[in-house]
Amino acid sequence: MAYFGASCDTPEYNKEFADELKLDFPLLSDPDRKVALEYGLVVGDKKTPSRWTVYVSKEGKIAFIDKEVKAAAHAEAIVKKLAELGVEKAEPKK
């Protein structure tokens, strides 16, 4: 299982943001919005992408798109959706 964040911000901005929040996962940059446009996260001249979670299978296929992200409860929603998709729960690292 791999996870990462993505935004339409520059790599420099994302590095600052990730460092400030001490993120433990990669934060990818899409400043030209190419990937965001492909996934339908931005439309037309809109600069800010929608906050969605895209679940991609090991085969590279989109398994599910959560378009109703609520930041305060999103961690629990991710755990629930991964279980529904048949992803086994990993043992905590020691």
N, C-alpha and C positions, 0 to 999 in steps of 0.2 A: 504494500500500500504506500503510495506516495501522495503528498499533498503540498500545495503551494498557493500563494496568493498572486493575483495579477492586477495591474492597473494600467491606465493610459498615461501615467506619469513617467518622467525620465528615470533612467537608471540611478542617477545621482540623487534625485529626490527620494526614490524608493529605498536607497541604501541608508540615507539619513533617517527616514521613517522607521525602517526595520531596526536600526541601531537604537533609536530612541525608545522603541517599544520592546526591545530585546526579543524580537521574534525568533522562534526556533525552527522556522521553515523559510524556504526561498520565496522571494517576492519578485515576480517577473514584471518586466516593463514592456508596454506596447504603445509608445508615444505616437506612432503613426496611426493607431487605432485599427490596424489591419486585422488582427485576430478578433478584436472586439466586434468589428463589423461582420466578420465571418460567422460568429456565434450569435449575432443579432443583439448584442449587448448595447450597442449604440446605433442610432438611426440618423441618417442625414448628417447635419452639421453639429449635432449634439456632442459636446466635449466630454461629458462625464458618463461613464458606462453605468448601466443598471447594476445593482448589487444582487447578483445571482450566484448560486453554487452549481457548478457543472460537475457531475459525476461521470468519469470516463472509465470504461472497463479496461482490463489488461490488454484487450485486443484493440484498444484505441477507439472504440465506439462509445457514443454518448449513451449512458445508461439512464440518466435522469437529469432534469434541470429544475432546480428549486428557484422559482421566481418570487417567492414570498419570504425572503430572508428577513428575520427579525434579530438584530444583533444580540440583544440581551439573552435570547434563548437558543441561539444558533448552534452552540456546541452540542447541546442535547439533541437538537434536530438532526445534526450530522451523524451522531452515534446511532440514532434510531434508523435513519435512512440507510446507513451502511449495513446494519443488521438485516433490514428488509431486502437489500441487494445481495445478501449472502456473504458478505465480507466477514471473515472470522475475527473475533476480538483478539488483539495481540496481548501478550503478557507484558506488564510494565517493565521497563529497563531498570536494572539494579545498579 
